[in-house]
Amino acid sequence: MGRVFLMINQLYEPLTDSVSLLDQSLLPIANALRWGAVACGAFMVALLGVALLQVFGLSLEWVVTAFLFRFGGGHSVSLMLVMVGLGFNMVVLLVSMLGVLAREWWAWGGILAIVVCNAVAVVGLGFSVGIVLVLLGGLCLFRLGQAWRVFRVNPIMLKEGRGRMRGLRSFVVLTVYLLMMSLFLLLTYLPYVLTTQNLDQQISSATGLIGRYLFAAVVGIQMLLIVFIAPALTSGAITHERERRTFDLLWTTLLGKPTYLMGKLEGSLSFILLLLLAAIPLQSIAFLFGGVSQTEIVIAFVLMSVTAFMLGTLGLYFSATQTRSLGANVRTYMVVVTGAVGVPAGVSLVLTILGNLVGDRYLLVQVLVTYGQHISTSLNPLVAGIATQEILRTEQSIWYYEVSRVVNGQVLNLPLLSPWLLFCLIYLMGATICLIATLRAMRRVQEG
């Protein structure tokens, strides 16, 4: 976490090199957002230390009460919720900072979301840190109102979007994408038809099960397709410019590095968003059989959107650090497979062996094993979605739940975030770090 803070501080100066004199009024706003994100990260680290001290038996309940004084739950749950709130605030502040420097209109929405969400948290839960964030966001919105003339629609995004939709390739990809999902849905449902003597009776007795099964199948194949498509759209965004020998010409324009990077990312993610929206009718087929709620559809859409955002930024990073599109593609998919499959499987195996060797004798080991396995589960979007659906069905909660562990004959209740929420937090932090690293890599390429 300390290295991330150092990278954020080192990032700001390179970014300001590409800001024109017209945009100088935006620098204080971006600076305020940067320091707000650093402060949120520092609070997260401090609260993590508080959590470790509580594991060792030192009661610091007054610290948690000071941060969330109107929450009626336990102190462990309060500590977890405060850390999650600080994490999401840090991500939104950093992304809004990049949006401000890129003169993007959506940066207004990010800062407004900080103000509104933290105001609700202050009123409803007593989130004391939110008071400072509301004041910070209000001040930034006021300063943005004074400099509203410098904001405009990203020209790179417009160029990428128009160029992609004018060709035949995008329509072919969309058609094949929907045909594959439809075919997979049909092949998933056919066994129920072929193995049933009385179809109406079977559907009436097991509609909930069939609906959940079809929904999980559609979301699963959609997630796999997004994992393959999203990196391919961004991993060649910058390398193609080098291969066409147009990369150096971009720096003769008045566009800064943040504007160029955000335009490339927006152009790719807008097509991913089109794919996600086009598949919603197929997901809604599960409603005909029941067993699926609107909440599950919203959570599935959020999971796939966050996955596409993370993979898109990862592809941009390798596109900025590699000279050829093939090398960027290979490295992107290697990191995706390693991070989503290899690391979770390895960590889960090690923690399982450690838990079996130590047993229930040590409190710290039980806590580390429980939270470590939960984090490793939340690293894979498919596993996180399946776990979330099961927890939603058994615990009736989409935010957090508790698990019981026996340590030296005593029952210990540990609060855990719902896998989809932890997945979003981890992937959004990873995407933000990729954006920062990409901008630094672009500056090194330009200087080289």
C-alpha positions in Angstrom: 0.0 0.0 0.0 2.9 2.3 0.7 4.3 1.8 -2.8 0.9 2.7 -4.2 0.8 5.9 -2.3 4.4 6.8 -3.5 3.4 6.0 -7.1 0.3 8.2 -6.8 2.4 11.1 -5.5 5.0 10.6 -8.3 2.3 10.3 -10.9 0.9 13.8 -10.4 3.9 15.8 -11.6 4.2 13.8 -14.9 0.5 14.4 -15.5 0.8 18.1 -15.1 3.4 18.3 -17.9 0.8 17.5 -20.5 -1.8 20.1 -19.2 -2.1 23.2 -21.4 -2.3 26.7 -20.0 -6.0 26.7 -20.6 -6.3 23.8 -18.1 -4.2 25.3 -15.3 -7.4 25.9 -13.3 -8.0 22.2 -13.1 -4.7 21.4 -11.4 -5.8 22.5 -7.8 -8.9 20.4 -8.2 -6.9 17.3 -9.3 -4.5 18.0 -6.4 -7.3 18.1 -3.9 -8.7 14.8 -5.2 -5.3 13.2 -5.1 -4.7 14.1 -1.5 -8.2 13.0 -0.6 -7.4 9.6 -2.1 -4.1 9.4 -0.2 -5.8 10.2 3.0 -8.5 7.5 2.5 -5.7 5.0 1.8 -3.8 6.0 4.9 -7.0 5.6 7.0 -7.5 2.1 5.5 -4.0 1.1 6.6 -4.5 2.5 10.1 -7.8 0.6 10.5 -6.2 -2.6 9.3 -3.7 -2.1 12.1 -6.6 -1.7 14.5 -8.1 -4.9 13.2 -4.9 -6.8 13.8 -4.6 -5.4 17.4 -8.1 -6.6 18.1 -7.2 -10.1 17.0 -4.4 -10.1 19.6 -6.9 -9.1 22.3 -6.4 -5.3 22.5 -9.9 -3.7 22.5 -10.0 -0.5 20.5 -13.8 -0.3 20.1 -13.8 3.5 20.7 -11.9 3.9 17.4 -14.5 2.1 15.4 -17.3 3.9 17.2 -15.8 7.2 16.2 -15.8 6.4 12.5 -19.3 4.8 12.4 -21.2 6.1 15.4 -24.8 5.4 14.2 -24.4 1.9 13.1 -26.2 -0.7 15.2 -24.1 -3.7 14.3 -21.1 -5.2 16.0 -17.7 -3.5 16.2 -16.1 -6.0 13.8 -18.8 -5.3 11.2 -18.4 -1.6 11.7 -14.6 -1.8 11.2 -15.1 -3.8 8.0 -17.7 -1.4 6.6 -15.6 1.7 7.3 -12.6 0.1 5.5 -14.8 -0.8 2.5 -16.2 2.8 2.4 -12.7 4.3 2.4 -11.6 1.9 -0.3 -14.4 2.8 -2.7 -13.9 6.5 -1.9 -10.2 6.2 -2.7 -10.9 4.6 -6.1 -13.6 7.1 -7.1 -11.3 10.0 -6.0 -8.4 8.8 -8.1 -10.5 8.0 -11.2 -12.2 11.4 -10.8 -8.8 13.0 -10.7 -7.8 11.4 -14.0 -11.1 12.5 -15.4 -10.6 16.1 -14.4 -7.1 16.2 -15.9 -8.5 14.7 -19.1 -11.3 17.3 -19.1 -14.0 14.6 -19.1 -17.6 15.4 -18.3 -18.1 12.2 -16.3 -15.7 13.5 -13.7 -18.5 15.7 -12.5 -20.6 12.6 -11.9 -17.8 10.9 -10.0 -17.4 13.8 -7.6 -21.1 14.2 -7.3 -21.4 10.5 -6.4 -18.8 11.1 -3.6 -20.8 13.9 -2.2 -24.2 12.1 -2.4 -23.0 8.7 -1.2 -21.0 10.1 1.7 -23.9 12.4 2.7 -26.2 9.4 2.9 -23.6 7.4 4.9 -23.2 10.3 7.3 -26.9 10.6 7.9 -27.8 6.9 7.9 -24.7 5.3 9.5 -22.8 8.2 11.1 -19.8 7.8 8.8 -17.7 10.6 10.3 -15.0 10.6 7.6 -17.7 11.2 5.1 -18.2 14.7 6.5 -14.7 15.6 5.3 -15.3 13.9 1.9 -18.6 15.8 1.4 -16.8 19.1 2.0 -14.0 18.1 -0.3 -16.4 17.1 -3.0 -18.5 20.2 -2.7 -15.4 22.4 -2.9 -14.2 20.5 -6.0 -17.7 20.9 -7.7 -17.6 24.6 -7.0 -14.2 25.0 -8.6 -15.3 22.8 -11.5 -18.3 25.1 -12.0 -15.9 28.0 -12.5 -13.9 26.1 -15.1 -16.7 24.4 -16.9 -15.7 25.8 -20.3 -12.6 23.5 -20.6 -14.7 20.3 -20.5 -15.7 18.6 -23.7 -16.5 15.2 -25.2 -13.3 13.2 -25.6 -12.2 13.4 -29.3 -10.3 10.2 -29.1 -13.4 8.4 -27.8 -15.5 9.8 -30.7 -12.9 8.8 -33.3 -12.6 5.2 -31.8 -16.4 4.8 -31.5 -17.2 6.0 -35.0 -14.4 4.1 -36.6 -15.4 0.9 -34.9 -19.1 1.1 -35.7 -18.6 2.1 -39.3 -16.9 -1.2 -40.1 -18.3 -4.7 -40.4 -16.1 -6.2 -37.7 -18.1 -4.9 -34.7 -21.4 -6.1 -36.1 -19.9 -9.6 -36.8 -18.6 -9.7 -33.2 -21.9 -8.7 -31.8 -23.8 -11.2 -33.9 -21.4 -14.1 -33.1 -21.5 -13.1 -29.4 -25.3 -13.3 -29.2 -25.5 -16.5 -31.4 -23.0 -18.3 -29.1 -25.0 -17.3 -26.0 -28.3 -18.3 -27.6 -26.9 -21.6 -28.7 -25.4 -22.3 -25.2 -28.7 -21.4 -23.6 -30.5 -23.8 -25.9 -28.1 -26.6 -25.2 -28.4 -26.0 -21.5 -32.2 -26.2 -21.6 -32.5 -29.2 -24.0 -31.6 -31.8 -21.4 -34.7 -30.8 -19.3 -36.9 -31.3 -22.4 -35.4 -34.6 -23.6 -35.4 -36.2 -20.2 -38.9 -35.2 -19.1 -42.0 -37.2 -19.8 -44.4 -34.5 -18.5 -42.8 -31.2 -19.3 -45.6 -29.0 -17.8 -45.5 -30.9 -14.5 -41.7 -30.8 -14.4 -41.6 -27.1 -15.0 -44.3 -26.4 -12.4 -42.5 -28.4 -9.7 -38.9 -27.2 -10.4 -39.2 -23.8 -12.0 -37.0 -22.1 -9.4 -34.2 -24.6 -10.0 -34.5 -24.4 -13.8 -34.5 -20.5 -13.7 -31.4 -20.3 -11.5 -29.6 -23.0 -13.6 -30.3 -21.1 -16.9 -29.4 -17.8 -15.4 -26.1 -19.1 -14.1 -25.3 -20.7 -17.5 -26.0 -17.5 -19.4 -24.0 -15.3 -17.1 -21.2 -17.9 -17.0 -20.8 -18.0 -20.8 -21.2 -14.2 -21.0 -18.4 -13.7 -18.5 -16.1 -16.0 -20.4 -16.8 -14.1 -23.6 -16.1 -10.8 -21.9 -12.9 -12.1 -20.5 -11.7 -13.0 -24.0 -13.0 -9.9 -25.8 -12.2 -7.0 -23.4 -8.4 -7.4 -23.3 -8.3 -7.9 -27.1 -10.0 -4.5 -27.6 -7.5 -2.5 -25.5 -4.2 -4.5 -25.7 -3.6 -3.1 -29.2 -4.8 0.5 -28.6 -1.3 2.0 -28.3 0.8 -0.6 -30.1 -1.3 -0.2 -33.2 -0.4 3.5 -33.2 3.3 2.6 -33.1 2.9 0.0 -35.8 1.2 2.5 -38.1 3.8 5.1 -37.1 1.2 7.5 -35.9 2.1 7.5 -32.2 4.6 10.3 -32.4 2.1 12.5 -34.4 -0.3 12.4 -31.5 2.1 14.5 -29.4 2.0 17.3 -31.9 -1.6 17.9 -31.0 -3.0 19.7 -27.9 -4.2 16.4 -26.5 -2.6 15.4 -23.2 -1.7 11.9 -22.1 -4.8 11.6 -19.7 -7.1 12.6 -22.6 -5.6 10.1 -25.0 -5.6 7.3 -22.5 -9.2 7.9 -21.3 -10.4 8.2 -24.9 -8.9 4.9 -25.9 -10.4 3.2 -22.8 -13.8 4.8 -23.3 -13.9 3.8 -26.9 -13.3 0.1 -26.0 -15.5 0.0 -22.9 -18.4 1.5 -24.8 -18.5 -1.5 -27.1 -18.2 -3.8 -24.1 -21.2 -2.0 -22.6 -23.1 -2.6 -25.8 -22.4 -6.3 -25.6 -23.6 -6.4 -22.0 -26.8 -4.5 -22.7 -27.5 -6.7 -25.8 -27.4 -9.8 -23.7 -29.9 -8.7 -21.0 -32.9 -10.1 -22.8 -31.3 -13.5 -22.8 -30.7 -13.3 -19.1 -34.3 -12.3 -18.6 -35.5 -15.6 -20.0 -34.8 -17.0 -16.6 -37.7 -14.9 -15.3 -40.1 -17.1 -17.2 -39.1 -20.0 -14.9 -38.7 -18.0 -11.7 -36.0 -18.5 -9.1 -34.1 -15.3 -10.2 -34.6 -11.8 -8.8 -33.8 -8.4 -10.2 -31.1 -8.1 -7.6 -29.2 -11.0 -9.1 -29.4 -9.5 -12.6 -28.1 -6.2 -11.3 -25.2 -7.9 -9.4 -24.3 -9.9 -12.5 -24.3 -6.8 -14.7 -22.0 -5.0 -12.1 -19.6 -8.0 -11.9 -19.3 -8.1 -15.7 -18.9 -4.4 -16.0 -16.1 -4.2 -13.4 -14.4 -7.2 -15.0 -14.4 -5.5 -18.3 -13.1 -2.3 -16.8 -10.2 -4.1 -15.0 -9.3 -6.2 -18.1 -9.5 -3.1 -20.3 -7.1 -1.2 -18.2 -4.8 -4.2 -18.0 -4.7 -4.4 -21.7 -4.0 -0.7 -22.0 -1.0 -1.0 -19.6 0.6 -3.8 -21.7 -0.2 -1.9 -24.9 1.8 1.1 -23.5 4.7 -1.0 -22.3 5.1 -3.3 -25.3 6.1 -2.4 -28.9 4.0 -5.1 -30.7 0.4 -6.0 -30.4 1.1 -9.7 -30.2 3.3 -9.3 -27.2 0.8 -7.1 -25.5 -2.0 -9.6 -26.1 0.0 -12.6 -24.9 1.1 -10.8 -21.7 -2.4 -9.6 -21.0 -4.0 -13.0 -21.2 -1.1 -14.6 -19.2 -1.8 -12.1 -16.3 -5.5 -12.7 -16.6 -5.2 -16.4 -16.3 -2.6 -16.2 -13.5 -4.5 -13.6 -11.5 -8.0 -15.1 -11.9 -7.2 -18.8 -11.8 -3.6 -19.5 -10.7 -3.3 -17.2 -7.8 -6.7 -18.0 -6.2 -6.1 -21.8 -6.6 -2.6 -21.6 -5.2 -3.5 -19.4 -2.2 -6.6 -21.5 -1.4 -4.5 -24.7 -1.5 -1.8 -23.3 0.8 -4.3 -21.9 3.3 -6.2 -25.2 3.4 -3.0 -27.1 4.1 -2.1 -24.5 6.8 -5.6 -24.8 8.4 -5.4 -28.6 8.5 -1.9 -28.6 10.0 -2.6 -26.0 12.7 -6.3 -26.8 13.4 -8.3 -24.7 15.8 -5.5 -23.9 18.2 -4.4 -20.4 17.1 -6.8 -17.5 16.7 -4.6 -15.5 14.3 -4.1 -18.5 12.0 -7.9 -19.1 11.9 -8.5 -15.5 11.0 -5.9 -15.4 8.3 -7.1 -18.7 6.8 -10.8 -17.6 6.8 -10.1 -14.1 5.3 -7.4 -15.4 2.9 -9.7 -18.1 1.4 -12.5 -15.5 1.2 -10.3 -13.1 -0.7 -9.0 -15.8 -3.1 -12.6 -16.8 -3.8 -13.4 -13.2 -4.7 -10.5 -12.9 -7.2 -12.3 -15.0 -9.8 -15.4 -13.3 -11.3 -17.2 -16.6 -12.0 -16.6 -18.1 -8.6 -17.5 -14.8 -6.9 -20.8 -14.7 -8.8 -21.7 -18.3 -7.9 -20.7 -17.7 -4.2 -22.8 -14.5 -4.1 -25.9 -16.3 -5.5 -25.5 -19.0 -2.9 -25.1 -16.5 -0.1 -28.0 -14.5 -1.3 -30.2 -17.6 -1.2 -29.0 -18.9 2.2 -28.2 -15.7 4.1 -30.6 -13.3 2.4 -28.0 -10.5 2.4 -26.2 -8.8 -0.5 -23.7 -6.8 1.6 -22.1 -8.9 4.3 -22.6 -12.0 6.5 -20.9 -13.8 9.4 -19.2 -17.2 9.6 -18.5 -19.1 12.9 -15.1 -20.6 13.7 -14.2 -22.6 16.8 -10.9 -21.6 18.4 -9.8 -23.4 21.6 -13.4 -24.4 22.3 -14.8 -20.9 21.9 -17.0 -19.8 19.0 -15.7 -16.8 17.0 -18.0 -14.9 14.6 -16.1 -13.3 11.7 -17.8 -10.8 9.5 -17.2 -11.2 5.7 -18.2 -9.0 2.8 -20.4 -10.5 0.1 -18.0 -11.9 -2.6 -19.3 -9.6 -5.3 -18.7 -6.5 -3.3 -15.1 -7.6 -2.3 -14.5 -8.5 -6.0 -15.6 -5.1 -7.1 -13.3 -3.4 -4.5 -10.3 -5.5 -5.5 -10.7 -5.1 -9.2 -11.5 -1.4 -9.1 -8.3 -0.8 -7.1 -6.4 -2.9 -9.6 -7.9 -1.0 -12.5 -6.9 2.3 -10.9 -3.4 1.2 -10.4 -3.2 0.0 -14.0 -4.4 3.4 -15.2 -1.7 5.2 -13.1 1.0 2.8 -14.3 -0.1 3.2 -17.9 0.2 7.0 -17.8 3.7 6.7 -16.3 4.7 4.2 -19.0 3.4 6.6 -21.7 5.5 9.4 -20.3 8.6 7.2 -20.4 7.9 6.2 -24.0 7.5 9.8 -25.0 10.7 10.9 -23.3 12.6 7.9 -24.8 
